Amino acid sequence: MSPTENTTDALLTARGLRKSFGDNEVLRGIDLTLHRGEVVVLIGPSGSGKTTVLRALNGLETPDAGTIVVAGGPDLDFAPSAKPSPREQKRKRLALRDRSAMVFQHHNLFPHLTVLENVIEGPWRVQGRPKAEVVAEALVLLDRVGLSDKADARPHQLSGGQQQRVGIVRALALKPDLLLFDEPTSALDPELVGEVLLVIKELADENWTMAVVTHELSFAREAADHVLFMDGGVVVEQGPPAELFRAPKHERTQRFLTRIL
Ligand code: ADP
């Protein structure tokens, strides 16, 4: 079933998202639904707008037009005619940021903090939760990804794959409803990609709701419930990975897949 057809168990629904940077129209009306427990993978050529979609869902970019609804939250309208005040824009950004956590291409860990301090920074200082509780949870999460012995290390003492696993733990520690991954393995040496994808696959198996931008098509094939192929700021084609990879309907999808496979 297409995620645009059934919104009953939708955790997040985005409709008609548009975004320009100057004259560059990067998103030209994106519709996207993330059902609870669903893994949606966004693929497409560089510059097609995939990262901008994730950043809009996370409140890091404000769309010029469209609507985003996260279950239980307000409808966030980004009407082209309305001129929202900075305060109003901030309210909308925070409404999204509170619900999701993003894992970036470069882990963005604070270099002067230990691994544990990096993980607790968000839940303790930003969310204001009790430190002892947050530390206990962080240690469990680090253990889960095989890094309990690195809690007191600084990021530069870790491999790229370990740093990215800390980045994932840092996102999980925020207890988000939705996980967003922006090319989480593309900055890694090839031999480190597998360990990070494995963690993401395990999260998928635990029914986390997630949107993943990646060029790792084998990951998309194995882990995605639904794949969106974007090109030129639109979703050209979408469907379950088995269908989309085996028999892409659109010529642009075929061309992209032939090039990348
Ligand atoms: P993708 O993730 O598919 O590679 P992006 O969403 O990163 O695509 O970028 C789409 C287009 O938007 C690119 O042309 C990029 O240069 C442009 N872009 C993205 N962010 C900004 C920004 N903050 N300012 C100006 N242009 C941007």
Residues whose N, C-alpha, C, O or C-beta is under 5 A from the ligand:
A	BS01	ADP	F21 V26 P45 S46 G47 S48 G49 K50 T51 T52
